[in-house]
Amino acid sequence: MATRAKTERYDKRNGTAIRAIREAHGLKQPDVPGITDRQLRRVELGQQSATKGTLEALAKAHSLSLEEHVERVAKAVRAVA
């Protein structure tokens, strides 16, 4: 059970960071191609883990490489942790 709680906290922090980065780029959820609004909303709310495909779609929408996007998400997570 402790592992599940940690995963949920991780997903929530990650989702918050992903949303902040998307909003900082001036994008709305429908502006991200390759991922449905519903899927993105669930990731941003921490209800679903971000998959590699989700992260790739977000990186592309932000004109970043996958590595750059993941680095920015990690930095944003550390800033609020």
Secondary structure, 3 states (H helix, E strand, C coil): CHHHHHHHHHHHHHHHHHHHHHHHCCCCHHHCCCCCHHHHHHHHCCCCCCCHHHHHHHHHHCCCCHHHHHHHHHHHHHHHC
